[in-house]
Amino acid sequence: MNGRERMALAMQHKEPDRVPVMCQLAIGHYFLNAGIAPHEIWFSSEGFAEALVKMQRRYKFDGILINIPGRPRNVLSEIKKIENTKKGEMVYWKNGHVIVIPWDDNAQYVYAARPDLTPRADLATIDPDRMDTVDQFPGYVWNTYHIPWLEEKKDPGLLSEVPDYFTDTIDLVREKTGGEISVHGEVFSPFTHYLELFGYQNAIIGLVKQKEKVKAVLERLTDATIAWGVAQARRGVDAVLISSAFAGGGFISPKMYTEYVVPYERRLSDAIKEHDVPVYTHTCGKIGDRLELMEQTGTMGIDTLDPYPLGNVALSDAKNGVGQRLFLKGNMNSVSMLEYTTKEEVIDEASERIQIGKPGGGYILSSACSIAPHVEPWKIELLTPLAEEIGQYD
């Protein structure tokens, strides 16, 4: 059984030959370990696809998450110069944009380099029925699509039809893996788009002070998330991950989750599932009080499941609750993975997760959140052999 088949059965809540293994890697982990220049990974579909497949083969993962859209095919030619500094690569663009790419972290937009640009929209003045200028806010474009500007976009404003290059990385990864590995796409949730459009502080205040306008904006933002999620489904990904990282207990209450997350993610999930592609949800931190609410979004699986202290989910509780109906992925302590110094520590934690998650199928062994940049590769290399040893189904 190959990784693609194994993951498909787990996502259908069936028993494959063994527990699948698939961790999401922080972008900085690729920078430090893939042997490819950071700007090539971040700003080219070819570089990112190469890094994704290289690390998947090293760790023998059953799946790959493509969590950055494909890049404009000529974008590297728009770079004026690159300076290597102690902090990272300083990327200067011909149009005045400046990006710093740390050696071990996500690329960062330097807003001071373009003082003529307003990074975020204003909730007080925006008209939900006329959002044709939102792609002019670099803070929104950068933090949702991870690129300074969008090319070949047919309509102004919110994304309604994705440019062709958005799916280039999907095509490259599928070609490189030959159909043997489960290839997953990612789309940010409507709530994440909302936070990035207005900035987190103003956006959270708006949930209390401008409820009806916020809901009207979320309806429009949902259209953009559907466009990107459905485009990936049509391109042949094996699953779509809804990244709803900031919808946990550290940001909003269960009541707010019901009001500002459930109906919009439900629309997104339903649109993707119409194309017979599984959907699952990534939410960081404390989600133990909203697992059933997450199920109401129409998701088919839950990712991360952060344990204490970052979160509050015991895998056994999730397995005996929503895990009877949804597949579960994660729960290995991402912070502990940084701290462990022996093979025994890694194996002990991973073994416990396999023993709890394995019965009846529907579990994918993974770190709760991303594997941090400085987690030593030898730790991750232990996971798949362990699943092959103790994760077998009869």
C-alpha positions in Angstrom: 0.0 0.0 0.0 1.4 3.4 -0.9 1.1 6.6 1.0 -1.7 8.0 -1.1 -3.8 4.9 -0.5 -2.9 4.8 3.2 -3.9 8.4 3.7 -7.1 8.0 1.7 -8.3 5.1 3.9 -7.4 7.0 7.1 -9.4 10.1 6.0 -12.3 7.8 5.2 -12.1 6.5 8.8 -11.1 3.1 7.6 -8.1 0.9 8.5 -5.2 1.0 6.1 -2.2 -1.4 6.5 -0.7 0.9 9.2 -1.1 4.3 10.8 -0.1 6.9 8.2 2.6 9.6 9.1 2.4 13.1 7.8 3.8 16.2 9.6 3.5 19.8 8.5 6.9 21.4 8.4 7.5 25.0 9.2 8.8 26.9 6.2 12.0 27.6 8.2 12.6 23.9 8.5 12.8 23.7 4.7 15.2 26.7 4.6 17.5 25.0 7.1 17.4 21.4 5.7 16.4 21.3 2.0 19.7 22.8 0.7 17.8 25.3 -1.5 18.1 29.1 -1.1 15.3 30.6 0.9 14.2 33.0 -1.9 13.9 30.1 -4.3 11.7 28.1 -1.9 9.5 31.1 -1.0 9.2 32.8 -4.4 9.3 30.0 -7.0 6.9 27.1 -7.5 9.8 24.9 -8.7 11.9 25.6 -5.6 9.1 25.0 -3.2 8.0 21.8 -5.0 11.6 20.5 -4.8 11.9 21.3 -1.1 8.5 19.6 -0.3 9.4 16.4 -2.1 13.0 16.3 -0.8 11.9 16.5 2.8 9.0 14.0 2.3 11.4 11.5 0.9 13.8 12.0 3.8 11.1 11.5 6.4 9.1 9.0 4.4 5.9 10.8 5.0 2.7 9.5 3.5 1.6 12.9 2.5 2.7 16.4 1.5 1.0 19.7 2.5 1.4 22.5 -0.1 0.7 25.5 2.1 1.8 28.3 -0.3 0.1 29.0 -3.6 2.2 28.7 -6.8 4.2 31.8 -7.8 4.0 34.0 -10.8 6.2 32.3 -13.4 8.5 35.3 -14.0 8.6 36.7 -10.4 12.3 36.0 -9.8 13.2 38.2 -12.8 11.6 41.1 -10.9 14.2 40.9 -8.1 16.7 43.8 -8.3 19.3 42.3 -5.9 19.6 39.9 -2.9 21.9 40.6 0.0 22.9 37.8 2.4 22.9 39.2 6.0 23.1 37.7 9.5 19.4 38.0 9.8 18.7 36.4 6.4 18.3 37.2 2.7 17.3 40.8 2.0 15.4 40.8 -1.3 15.0 44.1 -3.1 12.5 44.3 -5.9 12.6 46.6 -8.9 9.3 48.2 -7.9 10.6 49.2 -4.5 9.3 46.4 -2.4 11.7 44.9 0.2 11.4 41.4 1.7 13.6 39.9 4.4 13.7 36.2 4.5 15.2 34.9 7.8 17.3 31.8 7.5 14.9 30.0 9.8 11.5 31.7 9.5 8.8 32.9 7.1 9.6 35.8 4.8 8.6 39.2 6.1 7.4 42.2 4.2 9.2 45.5 5.0 6.4 48.0 4.9 8.6 51.0 5.6 10.2 50.5 2.2 6.9 51.5 0.6 5.4 54.3 2.8 2.9 55.1 0.1 1.1 51.9 0.7 -1.5 51.3 3.4 -1.0 47.8 4.8 -4.6 47.1 6.1 -8.2 48.1 5.4 -10.3 50.1 7.8 -13.4 48.3 9.1 -15.1 51.6 9.9 -15.1 52.8 6.3 -15.1 49.7 4.2 -18.3 48.9 2.2 -18.9 45.1 2.2 -20.7 45.5 -1.1 -17.8 47.3 -2.7 -14.6 45.4 -1.9 -12.9 45.9 -5.2 -9.8 47.6 -3.7 -8.8 45.0 -1.0 -6.0 43.6 -3.2 -4.3 47.0 -2.8 -3.6 46.4 0.9 -0.2 44.7 0.9 -0.7 43.5 4.5 -3.7 41.5 3.4 -2.2 40.2 0.1 1.1 39.3 1.8 -0.3 37.5 4.8 -2.9 35.5 2.9 -1.0 34.7 -0.4 2.6 35.3 0.9 3.6 37.4 -2.1 3.9 41.3 -2.4 1.4 41.5 -5.3 -0.8 39.3 -7.5 -0.2 39.0 -11.2 -2.6 37.9 -14.0 -5.6 38.5 -11.8 -8.7 39.0 -13.9 -10.8 41.1 -11.6 -9.9 43.8 -9.0 -10.6 43.2 -5.4 -11.3 39.8 -3.8 -10.1 36.7 -5.5 -13.0 35.3 -7.6 -10.9 33.2 -10.0 -7.4 32.1 -9.2 -4.5 32.8 -11.7 -3.2 29.8 -13.5 0.2 29.9 -11.7 -1.5 29.3 -8.3 -1.7 25.6 -9.1 1.8 25.2 -10.5 3.3 23.7 -7.3 0.5 21.1 -7.1 1.3 20.0 -10.7 5.0 19.8 -10.0 4.6 17.8 -6.7 2.2 15.4 -8.3 4.6 14.9 -11.2 7.6 14.3 -8.9 5.7 11.9 -6.6 4.1 9.9 -9.4 0.8 9.4 -7.6 2.4 7.5 -4.8 2.0 10.2 -2.1 -1.1 12.0 -0.8 -0.9 15.6 -2.0 -2.9 18.2 0.1 -3.6 21.8 -0.7 -4.4 24.5 1.9 -6.7 27.5 2.0 -7.0 30.1 4.8 -10.4 30.2 6.4 -12.7 33.2 6.0 -12.0 34.2 9.6 -8.3 34.2 8.9 -8.8 36.4 5.8 -10.9 38.8 8.0 -8.1 39.1 10.6 -5.5 39.7 7.9 -7.5 42.3 6.1 -8.1 44.6 9.1 -5.3 43.6 11.4 -5.8 41.4 14.5 -6.6 44.1 17.1 -9.1 46.0 15.0 -10.6 42.8 13.7 -11.2 41.4 17.2 -12.7 44.7 18.4 -15.0 44.6 15.4 -16.5 41.3 16.5 -18.0 43.2 19.4 -18.7 46.6 18.1 -19.6 46.1 14.4 -21.2 42.6 14.3 -23.4 43.0 11.3 -20.8 44.6 9.1 -18.3 41.9 10.1 -20.7 39.2 9.0 -21.3 41.0 5.7 -17.5 41.2 5.2 -17.1 37.5 6.1 -19.7 36.5 3.5 -17.6 38.2 0.8 -14.4 36.8 2.1 -15.9 33.3 2.0 -16.3 33.7 -1.8 -12.6 34.3 -2.1 -11.7 31.2 0.0 -14.1 29.1 -2.0 -12.4 30.2 -5.2 -9.0 29.1 -4.0 -10.2 25.9 -2.3 -12.3 24.7 -5.3 -9.4 25.5 -7.7 -7.2 23.1 -5.7 -9.9 20.4 -5.6 -10.4 20.7 -9.4 -6.6 20.4 -9.9 -6.6 17.0 -8.3 -5.3 17.4 -4.7 -6.2 14.5 -2.4 -7.5 16.8 0.3 -7.8 20.4 1.2 -6.8 21.7 4.6 -8.7 24.7 5.9 -6.1 26.7 8.0 -8.2 28.4 10.7 -5.3 28.9 13.1 -6.7 31.8 15.0 -10.1 30.5 15.9 -9.0 28.7 19.1 -9.7 29.6 22.7 -6.9 32.1 22.9 -8.7 34.4 20.4 -12.4 33.8 20.5 -15.0 32.2 22.7 -17.2 29.2 21.6 -20.1 31.6 21.2 -18.0 33.8 18.8 -16.8 30.7 17.1 -20.5 29.7 16.4 -21.3 33.1 15.2 -18.2 34.1 13.1 -16.6 30.8 12.1 -19.1 28.0 11.7 -21.4 29.3 9.0 -18.6 30.6 6.7 -16.4 27.5 7.0 -19.4 25.4 6.4 -19.9 27.2 3.1 -16.3 26.6 2.2 -16.3 22.9 3.3 -19.5 22.2 1.3 -18.1 23.8 -1.8 -14.9 21.7 -1.7 -16.7 18.5 -0.9 -18.9 18.9 -4.0 -15.8 17.9 -5.9 -15.4 14.7 -3.8 -12.3 15.9 -2.1 -11.9 15.5 1.7 -11.7 18.6 3.8 -10.0 18.9 7.2 -9.3 21.8 9.6 -6.2 23.2 11.3 -6.8 25.3 14.4 -4.0 26.0 16.9 -4.0 26.1 20.7 -7.0 25.5 23.0 -9.8 23.8 21.0 -11.0 21.2 23.6 -14.1 23.3 24.2 -15.0 23.5 20.5 -14.3 20.2 18.8 -18.1 19.6 18.3 -18.4 23.1 16.9 -15.6 22.4 14.5 -17.6 19.3 13.4 -20.5 21.6 12.6 -18.4 23.4 9.9 -18.7 20.2 7.8 -15.0 19.3 8.2 -14.1 15.7 7.9 -11.0 15.8 10.1 -9.3 17.9 12.7 -5.6 18.7 12.6 -3.2 19.9 15.3 -5.0 18.8 18.5 -2.5 20.7 20.6 -1.9 18.9 24.0 -1.1 20.8 27.2 0.4 23.4 27.7 -0.1 25.0 24.3 -3.5 23.4 23.9 -6.0 21.4 26.0 -6.8 18.3 24.0 -6.2 14.8 25.2 -6.1 12.5 22.2 -8.1 9.9 24.1 -10.9 12.4 24.7 -11.0 13.5 21.1 -10.8 9.9 19.9 -13.8 8.9 22.0 -15.8 12.0 21.0 -15.6 13.6 17.5 -13.0 11.0 16.6 -15.8 8.5 16.2 -16.9 10.4 13.2 -14.0 12.6 12.0 -10.4 11.6 11.3 -7.8 13.0 13.7 -4.3 14.2 12.8 -1.6 15.3 15.3 -1.4 15.7 19.1 2.4 15.2 19.4 3.8 18.0 21.5 5.5 20.4 19.1 7.4 22.1 21.8 8.6 18.9 23.4 9.9 17.8 20.0 12.4 20.8 20.2 13.4 19.8 23.8 13.9 16.1 23.4 17.5 14.9 23.4 17.1 11.1 23.1 15.5 8.7 20.7 13.6 7.2 23.6 11.8 10.4 24.4 10.5 10.8 20.8 9.6 7.1 20.5 7.7 7.1 23.8 5.5 10.0 22.9 4.9 8.8 19.3 4.1 5.3 20.6 1.5 6.6 23.0 -0.2 8.6 20.2 -0.2 5.5 17.9 -1.7 3.3 20.6 -4.5 5.8 21.4 -5.2 6.9 17.9 -4.9 3.6 16.0 -8.0 1.6 17.1 -10.7 1.6 14.4 -8.6 3.7 12.0 -9.0 7.4 11.4 -5.8 8.6 12.9 -2.7 10.1 11.2 0.5 10.4 13.3 1.7 14.0 13.3 3.1 16.8 15.4 0.3 18.9 16.7 1.3 22.1 14.9 4.3 22.5 12.5 7.6 20.9 13.0 9.7 23.9 14.2 12.6 25.0 12.1 15.3 23.9 14.6 13.9 20.4 15.3 16.7 18.1 14.4 15.8 15.9 11.5 16.8 12.7 13.2 13.8 13.0 15.5 11.4 13.1 12.6 13.1 10.3 10.9 12.0 8.0 13.8 8.3 8.4 13.2 7.6 6.4 10.0 9.7 3.3 11.0 7.9 3.4 14.4 4.5 3.4 12.6 5.7 0.5 10.5 6.7 -1.4 13.6 3.8 -0.8 16.0 1.1 0.9 13.9 0.2 -2.1 11.8 -3.5 -3.1 11.4 -4.4 -6.8 11.4 
